[in-house]
Amino acid sequence: MTMLANRKEACATLGLDHLDDGALHNSMKNIQSQMEEAVRQGASLTSEYIVQLSQQLDGYVVIAQTRKMRLNR
């Protein structure tokens, strides 16, 4: 598993530069809903699908945290 080194790399990798905060939040909620539904349908938390969704969500969290830190300066 590769780690994203910084916001710029994360944005480039995930293509998130164009998302405003509302769209970023909606995307994160969508991934969360997909994860919840998969678990409701019996998917294991270690299943490939859940792990993929979790990794996507991690990327979005990096962006959100970076944006928040930038605002708190």
DSSP file (Angstrom, degrees, kcal/mol; ACC not computed):
  #  RESIDUE AA STRUCTURE BP1 BP2  ACC     N-H-->O    O-->H-N    N-H-->O    O-->H-N    TCO  KAPPA ALPHA  PHI   PSI    X-CA   Y-CA   Z-CA
    1    1 A M              0   0    0      0, 0.0     2,-0.3     0, 0.0     0, 0.0   0.000 360.0 360.0 360.0 128.1    0.0    0.0    0.0
    2    2 A T        -     0   0    0      1,-0.0     2,-0.4     0, 0.0     0, 0.0  -0.671 360.0-138.1 -91.8 146.9    1.5    3.4   -1.0
    3    3 A M        -     0   0    0     -2,-0.3     2,-0.5     2,-0.0    -1,-0.0  -0.811  16.1-122.0-102.4 143.7    1.1    6.4    1.2
    4    4 A L        -     0   0    0     -2,-0.4     3,-0.1     1,-0.1     6,-0.0  -0.749  19.7-155.0 -84.7 126.3    0.3    9.8   -0.1
    5    5 A A        -     0   0    0     -2,-0.5     2,-0.3     1,-0.1    -1,-0.1   0.849  63.1 -12.8 -76.2 -35.2    3.1   12.2    1.0
    6    6 A N  S  > S-     0   0    0      1,-0.1     4,-2.6     0, 0.0     5,-0.2  -0.934  74.8 -86.6-157.2 176.3    1.2   15.5    0.9
    7    7 A R  H  > S+     0   0    0     -2,-0.3     4,-3.2     1,-0.2     5,-0.2   0.901 121.8  52.9 -59.7 -44.0   -1.9   17.3   -0.2
    8    8 A K  H  > S+     0   0    0      1,-0.2     4,-2.2     2,-0.2    -1,-0.2   0.922 112.7  44.1 -60.5 -44.6   -0.5   18.1   -3.6
    9    9 A E  H  > S+     0   0    0      2,-0.2     4,-2.7     1,-0.2    -1,-0.2   0.908 114.1  50.6 -66.3 -41.6    0.3   14.5   -4.3
   10   10 A A  H  X S+     0   0    0     -4,-2.6     4,-2.8     2,-0.2     5,-0.2   0.929 111.4  47.8 -62.3 -45.5   -3.0   13.3   -2.9
   11   11 A C  H  X>S+     0   0    0     -4,-3.2     4,-1.9     1,-0.2     5,-1.3   0.915 113.6  47.4 -61.8 -43.3   -5.0   15.7   -5.1
   12   12 A A  H  <5S+     0   0    0     -4,-2.2    -1,-0.2    -5,-0.2    -2,-0.2   0.914 115.2  45.6 -64.7 -42.3   -3.0   14.7   -8.1
   13   13 A T  H  <5S+     0   0    0     -4,-2.7    -2,-0.2     1,-0.2    -1,-0.2   0.910 123.8  32.9 -67.3 -42.6   -3.5   11.0   -7.4
   14   14 A L  H  <5S-     0   0    0     -4,-2.8    -1,-0.2    -5,-0.2    -2,-0.2   0.555 101.2-125.9 -94.5  -9.2   -7.2   11.3   -6.6
   15   15 A G  T  <5 +     0   0    0     -4,-1.9     3,-0.2    -5,-0.2    -3,-0.2   0.912  64.6 136.2  66.4  42.9   -8.1   14.1   -9.0
   16   16 A L    > < +     0   0    0     -5,-1.3     3,-1.6    -6,-0.2    -4,-0.1   0.397  30.6 100.6-105.5   1.8   -9.6   16.2   -6.2
   17   17 A D  T 3  S+     0   0    0     -6,-0.5    -1,-0.2     1,-0.3    -5,-0.1   0.831  83.6  52.4 -56.1 -32.7   -8.3   19.6   -7.0
   18   18 A H  T 3  S+     0   0    0     -3,-0.2     2,-0.4    -7,-0.1    -1,-0.3   0.593  87.3 101.2 -82.5 -11.3  -11.6   20.6   -8.6
   19   19 A L    <   -     0   0    0     -3,-1.6     2,-0.1     4,-0.1    -3,-0.0  -0.590  60.8-147.5 -82.6 130.2  -13.8   19.6   -5.6
   20   20 A D     >  -     0   0    0     -2,-0.4     4,-2.5     1,-0.1     5,-0.2  -0.368  38.0 -93.6 -81.0 174.6  -15.1   22.3   -3.3
   21   21 A D  H  > S+     0   0    0      1,-0.2     4,-2.5     2,-0.2     5,-0.2   0.872 125.1  51.5 -60.5 -39.2  -15.6   21.4    0.4
   22   22 A G  H  > S+     0   0    0      2,-0.2     4,-2.4     1,-0.2    -1,-0.2   0.914 111.7  46.0 -64.2 -43.5  -19.3   20.5   -0.1
   23   23 A A  H  > S+     0   0    0      2,-0.2     4,-2.3     1,-0.2    -2,-0.2   0.879 112.2  51.8 -67.3 -37.8  -18.5   18.2   -3.0
   24   24 A L  H  X S+     0   0    0     -4,-2.5     4,-2.2     2,-0.2    -2,-0.2   0.932 110.9  47.9 -62.9 -45.4  -15.7   16.6   -1.0
   25   25 A H  H  X S+     0   0    0     -4,-2.5     4,-2.5     1,-0.2    -2,-0.2   0.917 111.5  50.2 -61.0 -44.7  -18.0   16.1    2.0
   26   26 A N  H  X S+     0   0    0     -4,-2.4     4,-2.2     1,-0.2    -1,-0.2   0.894 109.8  50.8 -62.6 -40.0  -20.7   14.5   -0.3
   27   27 A S  H  X S+     0   0    0     -4,-2.3     4,-2.1     2,-0.2    -1,-0.2   0.901 110.6  49.2 -64.2 -40.6  -18.2   12.2   -1.8
   28   28 A M  H  X S+     0   0    0     -4,-2.2     4,-2.4     2,-0.2    -2,-0.2   0.910 111.2  49.0 -65.4 -42.2  -17.0   11.1    1.6
   29   29 A K  H  X S+     0   0    0     -4,-2.5     4,-2.5     2,-0.2    -2,-0.2   0.876 109.2  54.0 -64.5 -37.1  -20.6   10.5    2.8
   30   30 A N  H  X S+     0   0    0     -4,-2.2     4,-2.3     2,-0.2    -2,-0.2   0.920 109.3  47.0 -62.9 -44.8  -21.2    8.5   -0.4
   31   31 A I  H  X S+     0   0    0     -4,-2.1     4,-2.3     2,-0.2    -2,-0.2   0.918 111.5  51.8 -63.4 -42.8  -18.2    6.2    0.3
   32   32 A Q  H  X S+     0   0    0     -4,-2.4     4,-2.6     1,-0.2    -2,-0.2   0.917 109.5  49.6 -59.7 -43.3  -19.3    5.8    3.9
   33   33 A S  H  X S+     0   0    0     -4,-2.5     4,-2.6     1,-0.2    -1,-0.2   0.901 109.4  51.6 -62.7 -41.3  -22.8    4.8    2.7
   34   34 A Q  H  X S+     0   0    0     -4,-2.3     4,-2.3     2,-0.2    -1,-0.2   0.901 111.0  48.5 -61.8 -40.8  -21.4    2.3    0.2
   35   35 A M  H  X S+     0   0    0     -4,-2.3     4,-2.3     2,-0.2    -2,-0.2   0.933 111.6  48.8 -65.0 -46.0  -19.3    0.8    3.1
   36   36 A E  H  X S+     0   0    0     -4,-2.6     4,-2.5     1,-0.2    -2,-0.2   0.909 112.3  48.6 -60.9 -42.8  -22.3    0.6    5.4
   37   37 A E  H  X S+     0   0    0     -4,-2.6     4,-1.9     2,-0.2    -1,-0.2   0.912 109.9  51.5 -65.2 -42.1  -24.4   -1.1    2.7
   38   38 A A  H  <>S+     0   0    0     -4,-2.3     5,-2.8     1,-0.2    -1,-0.2   0.907 111.5  47.3 -61.8 -41.1  -21.8   -3.6    1.9
   39   39 A V  H ><5S+     0   0    0     -4,-2.3     3,-1.7     3,-0.2    -1,-0.2   0.903 108.9  54.3 -67.4 -40.5  -21.4   -4.5    5.5
   40   40 A R  H 3<5S+     0   0    0     -4,-2.5    -1,-0.2     1,-0.3    -2,-0.2   0.860 106.7  53.0 -58.6 -34.8  -25.2   -4.8    5.9
   41   41 A Q  T 3<5S-     0   0    0     -4,-1.9    -1,-0.3    -5,-0.2    -2,-0.2   0.369 131.0 -94.2 -85.5   6.0  -25.1   -7.2    3.0
   42   42 A G  T < 5 +     0   0    0     -3,-1.7    -3,-0.2     1,-0.3     2,-0.1   0.513  69.6 153.4 101.8   4.8  -22.6   -9.4    4.7
   43   43 A A      < -     0   0    0     -5,-2.8    -1,-0.3    -6,-0.2     2,-0.1  -0.458  45.1-119.6 -68.7 139.1  -19.3   -8.1    3.4
   44   44 A S    >   -     0   0    0     -2,-0.1     3,-1.9     1,-0.1     6,-0.3  -0.463  16.5-121.4 -73.6 148.5  -16.4   -8.6    5.7
   45   45 A L  T 3  S+     0   0    0      1,-0.3    -1,-0.1    -2,-0.1    -2,-0.1   0.704 116.4  50.8 -63.7 -17.7  -14.5   -5.5    6.9
   46   46 A T  T 3  S+     0   0    0      4,-0.1    -1,-0.3     5,-0.0    -2,-0.0   0.300  83.4 123.9-101.6   8.6  -11.4   -7.1    5.4
   47   47 A S  S <> S-     0   0    0     -3,-1.9     4,-2.6     1,-0.1     5,-0.2  -0.317  74.7-114.7 -67.3 154.3  -13.0   -7.8    2.0
   48   48 A E  H  > S+     0   0    0      1,-0.2     4,-2.5     2,-0.2     5,-0.2   0.885 115.3  52.2 -56.9 -40.9  -11.3   -6.3   -1.0
   49   49 A Y  H  > S+     0   0    0      2,-0.2     4,-2.4     1,-0.2    -1,-0.2   0.929 111.3  45.0 -63.8 -46.8  -14.2   -4.1   -1.7
   50   50 A I  H  > S+     0   0    0     -6,-0.3     4,-2.6     1,-0.2    -1,-0.2   0.895 113.0  51.6 -65.8 -39.5  -14.4   -2.6    1.8
   51   51 A V  H  X S+     0   0    0     -4,-2.6     4,-2.4     2,-0.2    -1,-0.2   0.914 109.7  50.0 -63.5 -42.4  -10.6   -2.1    1.8
   52   52 A Q  H  X S+     0   0    0     -4,-2.5     4,-2.3    -5,-0.2    -2,-0.2   0.936 112.4  46.8 -60.5 -46.9  -10.8   -0.3   -1.5
   53   53 A L  H  X S+     0   0    0     -4,-2.4     4,-2.7     1,-0.2    -2,-0.2   0.903 111.2  52.3 -61.9 -40.9  -13.5    2.0   -0.2
   54   54 A S  H  X S+     0   0    0     -4,-2.6     4,-2.4     1,-0.2    -1,-0.2   0.897 108.8  49.7 -62.5 -41.2  -11.5    2.6    3.0
   55   55 A Q  H  X S+     0   0    0     -4,-2.4     4,-1.7     2,-0.2    -1,-0.2   0.889 110.8  50.0 -65.7 -39.4   -8.5    3.6    1.0
   56   56 A Q  H  X S+     0   0    0     -4,-2.3     4,-1.8     1,-0.2    -2,-0.2   0.940 111.3  48.9 -61.4 -46.4  -10.5    6.0   -1.1
   57   57 A L  H  X S+     0   0    0     -4,-2.7     4,-2.5     1,-0.2    -2,-0.2   0.890 106.0  57.3 -62.2 -39.6  -12.0    7.5    2.0
   58   58 A D  H  X S+     0   0    0     -4,-2.4     4,-2.2     1,-0.2    -1,-0.2   0.902 105.2  51.5 -57.2 -41.9   -8.5    7.8    3.5
   59   59 A G  H  X S+     0   0    0     -4,-1.7     4,-1.7     1,-0.2    -1,-0.2   0.908 110.3  47.8 -62.4 -42.3   -7.5    9.9    0.5
   60   60 A Y  H  X S+     0   0    0     -4,-1.8     4,-2.6     1,-0.2    -1,-0.2   0.880 109.3  54.0 -65.7 -37.9  -10.4   12.2    0.9
   61   61 A V  H  X S+     0   0    0     -4,-2.5     4,-2.9     2,-0.2     5,-0.3   0.898 105.0  54.2 -64.2 -40.4   -9.7   12.5    4.7
   62   62 A V  H  X S+     0   0    0     -4,-2.2     4,-2.2     2,-0.2    -1,-0.2   0.927 111.1  45.9 -57.4 -45.4   -6.1   13.6    3.9
   63   63 A I  H  X S+     0   0    0     -4,-1.7     4,-2.5     2,-0.2    -2,-0.2   0.940 113.7  48.0 -64.3 -47.3   -7.5   16.4    1.7
   64   64 A A  H  X S+     0   0    0     -4,-2.6     4,-2.3     1,-0.2    -2,-0.2   0.909 113.2  47.7 -62.0 -43.3  -10.1   17.5    4.2
   65   65 A Q  H  X S+     0   0    0     -4,-2.9     4,-2.6     2,-0.2    -1,-0.2   0.898 111.4  50.7 -65.5 -40.0   -7.6   17.6    7.1
   66   66 A T  H  X S+     0   0    0     -4,-2.2     4,-2.2    -5,-0.3    -2,-0.2   0.915 110.6  48.9 -64.1 -43.1   -5.1   19.5    5.0
   67   67 A R  H  X S+     0   0    0     -4,-2.5     4,-1.7     2,-0.2    -2,-0.2   0.907 112.1  49.1 -62.7 -41.2   -7.7   22.0    4.0
   68   68 A K  H  X S+     0   0    0     -4,-2.3     4,-1.5     1,-0.2    -2,-0.2   0.916 110.4  50.1 -64.8 -43.1   -8.8   22.4    7.7
   69   69 A M  H  < S+     0   0    0     -4,-2.6     4,-0.3     1,-0.2    -1,-0.2   0.892 108.6  53.2 -62.4 -38.7   -5.2   22.9    8.8
   70   70 A R  H >< S+     0   0    0     -4,-2.2     3,-0.8     1,-0.2    -1,-0.2   0.873 109.2  49.1 -64.7 -37.0   -4.6   25.5    6.2
   71   71 A L  H 3< S+     0   0    0     -4,-1.7    -1,-0.2     1,-0.2    -2,-0.2   0.787 105.7  57.9 -72.3 -27.4   -7.7   27.4    7.4
   72   72 A N  T 3<        0   0    0     -4,-1.5    -1,-0.2     1,-0.2    -2,-0.2   0.406 360.0 360.0 -85.2   2.9   -6.5   27.3   11.0
   73   73 A R    <         0   0    0     -3,-0.8    -1,-0.2    -4,-0.3    -2,-0.1   0.494 360.0 360.0 -72.5 360.0   -3.2   29.0   10.4
